[in-house]
């Protein structure tokens, strides 16, 4: 198993290890984490937002920083965490879910047809025995109305999953998008 040093969130780049020790692929914890991610994608794709809310920790922090294009010598500054597409907590996510479930969600009425594909999952232990850092790739496709155009959003997600008596809860998510400029009219969907 690879041992890695924990670093501050501001210095994390896509593909970098964050936890203290990698969990073996195929182990019970790994399988539970992958199952959590697949079930989450299904709930979001099927717009079962109330069920998805039950999988979130009440101290959740959910962020999507901006991405800049830089030369290879300056890759450390490609992620701009001071300005973000999303910077939500549990309460603001609840507000977004209520709005999307109501009559004022004009950006998503009729709802987009969204498919979330999750892959390249790695699970790492942390200093807390009940929390795991889960890194995954996300490819999201989104189509609207009768338009032949399909929005594609890709990126890497850095999650902290916390084990509870009810199973895993999402305690933190940072989505590092691949695109510096998003080709979608709005981000009214959850990544």
N, C-alpha and C positions, 0 to 999 in steps of 0.2 A: 504494500500500500504506500502511496506517495504521501509524504509528510509535507505540509505547506505552512507557511507563516501567515498569521492573520494580519491584514493591513487595514488602514483606515479607508472608509468608503470613498473618500474624495480621490483616492489614488487608484481605485479599481478600474481596470480596463477590460474590455471584452476578452474572454478567454483566460483571464487570470484567476488563479485559485484564491479562495477567501477563507475557508475553514481551516481546521487544525489537522484533519486526517480524512482522506477519501473513504467513503463507504463502498464496499465491494458491489459491483454490478451483480444483480441477482439475489442479493441478501434480502432478508425480510424488510428492513428499513427502506432499502432502495425500492423494492417492489411496492411498498405502501406509498412512497413519495410519487412514483410514476403513476400509480393508480389515482392518487389525488389529482395530479395534473391532467390526466385524461378525463376524469369525471368532471373536473372544473371546466375544461374546454367544452365538453358536451352540454353542461348546464348553461354556459354563456351562449353557445351556438343556438340552443333551443329557447333562449330568452327566458330561462327559469331563474330570474334574478333573485327572487326571495329565497330560493333554495341555495343559491350561490352565497348570499349574505350570511347564511348560517355557517359557512366554512371560513369566515373571516374572524380574526382575533379582534377584540374591541380596542386594542392598542395599535391597530394596523397603521402602517405608513406605506403609501403607494405613490411612487414617483416615476416620471418619464422625463428625463433631462433632454435638453436640446443637443443636437449633434452638429459639429462643424467639420468641414473638410480641411485637413492640414497636411503638410508635407510629412514624409515618414520621420524626419528628424524631430518633429513636433507632435507626435502621436498622443502624447500625454494630455494635450489640451483639446482633443477632439470632443470630449464630453463636457458640456457646460451645465453644471449642477446648480448654478445660481439663477438660471432661467429654465422653466420647465413647462412641458405640455400639460402634465398633471403634477400636482403635489397635493394628494388627498390623504385624509385620515378616515377612520371608520365612520365618523359622523357625516363627513362630506360625501363619502361613497353611499351611505344610506340616503342622503338627499338626492343624489344622482339617480339611484334606483327608483325612488319614489317618483321623481320627475319622469323618468323613462316609462314608468308603469302608468302614468296618468295621461291626461288629455293635452298637456302643454309641451309634449316632446315632439315638436314639429320636425326636428332634424331626423327623427327616427320613427315617423308615422307617415306612410307604412314603414315597418322596420326593415333595415338592411338584411340581406341574406349574407351571413357571415360564416366562414369556416376557419377554425383555428387548428393548425397542425403543429404539434409539439414534438420535438425530437432532441437528440444529443443531450440527454439528461445525465447530470452528474450530481451526486449527493455527497456532502461533506459534513463531518462532525464539527461542532463548535465547542466553546468552553462550557456551554450550558448543556447538560446531558439530554434535555428534552427539546432542544432546538437544532435544526439542521439547515445548512445553506444548500439550496437546490438551484443549480444552473441549468437552463434549458434554452433551446432555440425555439422561436415562435415565427411561423409564417401565417399571416392572416389575410384571407381574401374576402372582399366585400363587394357586393353588387347591389344596385338600387334600381327600382322601377323596372322598365323594359329596356334600359340602356345596355348596350353590349359591352360597355367599358367595365372592367373589374379593377378595383383598387387592390394593391398588394402592399402590405406592410410587413417588414421582417425585422427581427432583432433578437437580442439575447435578454433573457429574464434572469434576474438574481432574486431569488425568493428566500425568505426565512420561514420554514415550516416548523410549527411548535406542536409537539405531541401532547394531546389532552386525553381525558377519559372518553371523549367522543371521536377520537381520531385526530388527524392533523388539522391545524388551523393555519391560515395564511397570516403571518405576523408582519411581514415586510415584503415589498416587491419593488424592484427597480427594473425598468425596461429600458435597455440601451438600444435605441433604434439604429438600423443600418443607414437609413436615409437622412441626409441633412435637410432636404426639402420633401415634405410629404405630398404625395400626389392624390390626396383625398380631401374633399371639401371641408370635413370636420372630423373630430375624434370623439364622436358621441358613442363609441363602443369601448368596452373594456379590453385591455390588452392582457 
